[in-house]
Amino acid sequence: MSHDSNASNRLGGPGSVCILGGSFNPMHAAHVRVAVALREAAAMERVDIIPAPAPPHKPGRRLLPMELRMTMAEAVAARLNSGTAAVSPPVAPAFRVSDIEARRTGPSYTLDTLREYRRAEPGTRLFFCLGATDMVVLDSWHEWRELPALATFIIVTRGETDVADVLAFMNVYPKVFPNVGSSTRSLATGFGGEFPNSGCEYEHIAWDGGWAAFMTMPRLDVSGTQIRALWRANRRLIGLLPDCVEDVLTAHEKDVEAVWGARGSEPT
């Protein structure tokens, strides 16, 4: 495919909002770095963090209560927005936590969230961020082929394996992703994201009804599974998640233990 020379003008900028959703069980360092890159590298005017209920396509997960995950997300947003309150004239916070899915009853679908955003903010240039591991199972999402007409997708990749997996998924649906092929430019060398000298350059993939942009991030091998195991082992979590999130976990230790398991129950 040929690279779009105007790509940098099509990401972010005035009126842009990017949804960063997830279970955030808990919200950890890798989530925060993606939020920062969406604001700084992809130039989103606003990044909306949306804790999700139990995903319909991932049943059986032991999630912390929504109220607690919302509290962690709000602590992160407050930390990221710190300093803006003192700006004169005041500016709107760049990071916001939305309870749009917390308020929903029954299954919570991305399709419904994007449609609600379109109704509430019709003039917004809407983006939706998801990781490579979610992108490769997108065909399990509710009415997934309707999504690109509602928002531009930003697919976060972390190295050649992620890229290969996403392109393999896209090649399964050539009519949906018509310009994925051998001429697709390598995405592992640093488009957008946080790699040195990557500039504001993004690779674009046409999508039936819309398009998607890849954003390359450094690999941070942090996972909720790892954090939960360390929590149960009563180990320190410094470096894996923001201090403000650990403070929330500590303040609500009994509620966390009720879901994740008692502290000291995991072998060290």
Rosetta blueprint (number, residue, H / E / L):
1 M L
2 S L
3 H L
4 D L
5 S L
6 N L
7 A H
8 S H
9 N H
10 R L
11 L L
12 G L
13 G E
14 P E
15 G E
16 S E
17 V E
18 C E
19 I E
20 L E
21 G E
22 G E
23 S L
24 F L
25 N L
26 P L
27 M L
28 H L
29 A H
30 A H
31 H H
32 V H
33 R H
34 V H
35 A H
36 V H
37 A H
38 L H
39 R H
40 E H
41 A L
42 A L
43 A L
44 M E
45 E E
46 R E
47 V E
48 D E
49 I E
50 I E
51 P E
52 A L
53 P L
54 A L
55 P L
56 P L
57 H L
58 K L
59 P L
60 G L
61 R L
62 R L
63 L L
64 L L
65 P L
66 M H
67 E H
68 L H
69 R H
70 M H
71 T H
72 M H
73 A H
74 E H
75 A H
76 V H
77 A H
78 A H
79 R H
80 L H
81 N H
82 S L
83 G L
84 T H
85 A H
86 A H
87 V L
88 S L
89 P L
90 P L
91 V L
92 A L
93 P L
94 A L
95 F E
96 R E
97 V E
98 S L
99 D L
100 I L
101 E L
102 A L
103 R L
104 R L
105 T L
106 G L
107 P L
108 S L
109 Y L
110 T H
111 L H
112 D H
113 T H
114 L H
115 R H
116 E H
117 Y H
118 R H
119 R H
120 A H
121 E L
122 P L
123 G L
124 T L
125 R E
126 L E
127 F E
128 F E
129 C E
130 L E
131 G E
132 A H
133 T H
134 D H
135 M H
136 V L
137 V L
138 L H
139 D H
140 S H
141 W L
142 H L
143 E L
144 W H
145 R H
146 E H
147 L H
148 P H
149 A H
150 L L
151 A L
152 T E
153 F E
154 I E
155 I E
156 V E
157 T E
158 R L
159 G L
160 E H
161 T H
162 D H
163 V H
164 A H
165 D H
166 V H
167 L H
168 A H
169 F H
170 M H
171 N H
172 V L
173 Y L
174 P L
175 K L
176 V L
177 F L
178 P L
179 N L
180 V L
181 G L
182 S L
183 S L
184 T L
185 R L
186 S L
187 L L
188 A L
189 T L
190 G L
191 F L
192 G L
193 G L
194 E L
195 F L
196 P L
197 N L
198 S L
199 G L
200 C L
201 E L
202 Y L
203 E E
204 H E
205 I E
206 A E
207 W E
208 D L
209 G L
210 G E
211 W E
212 A E
213 A E
214 F E
215 M E
216 T E
217 M L
218 P L
219 R L
220 L L
221 D L
222 V L
223 S L
224 G H
225 T H
226 Q H
227 I H
228 R H
229 A H
230 L H
231 W H
232 R H
233 A L
234 N L
235 R L
236 R L
237 L L
238 I E
239 G L
240 L L
241 L E
242 P L
243 D H
244 C H
245 V H
246 E H
247 D H
248 V H
249 L H
250 T H
251 A H
252 H L
253 E H
254 K H
255 D H
256 V H
257 E H
258 A H
259 V H
260 W H
261 G L
262 A L
263 R L
264 G L
265 S L
266 E L
267 P L
268 T L
